[in-house]
Amino acid sequence: MAYSLDFRLHVLAIRQRDQLSIEQTAARFAVGKASVMRWVKRPERKPSGFRRGKLAIEALAQDVRDYPDAYQYERAARLGVTQNAICYALKHKLGMSYKKNAGASTGGHGRTGGVSSAASRVRSGGSAAGVDG
C-alpha cells in the first residue's frame, strides 16, 4: 500500500519527537518495519521507472510515408530503435498492421506470380491454346 507523503512525514516527526525505535514506530502506526526504515532513508516516494521511449511517433509516420514498402528492421535501423519497438508502434500507436501483399488478402488460391501455364507451354514447343499439334 502506498502511503501519502503527509502521513510519512507525520510518522517520522512522531518518531523523532517521542524518540521511538523503528519497531515501536511501526507498531504504533500499524505499518511494516521495512516501510519505516525506507521512510527514514527517503521520506518521499522514489520516482517510478517509467522512461520515455526513443521512438518519435511522428518520425515513424514520416518514415512510413517516405518508404511505404520498407521492412521493419530497415525502419528500426533508420530510426535507431529495435524492430520490436517499430512493430509495437505501428500496431498500437499508428493502428497499422503488417500486410506483405495487398492482393494476397483477396482469398484466391491461384498463382500469384511467375510464368503462366500458357506461356510455359509456348516455350516448351506446344501451342498457346494447350493443344499439341
Buried (B, 14 or more C-beta within 10 A) or exposed (E): EEBEEEEBEEBBEEBEEEEBEBEBBBEBBEBEBEBBEBBBEEEEEEEEEEEEEEBEEEBBBEBBEEEEEBEBEBBBEBBEBBBEBBBBBBEEEEEEEEEEEEEEEEEEEEEEEEEEEEEEBBEEEBEEEEEEE
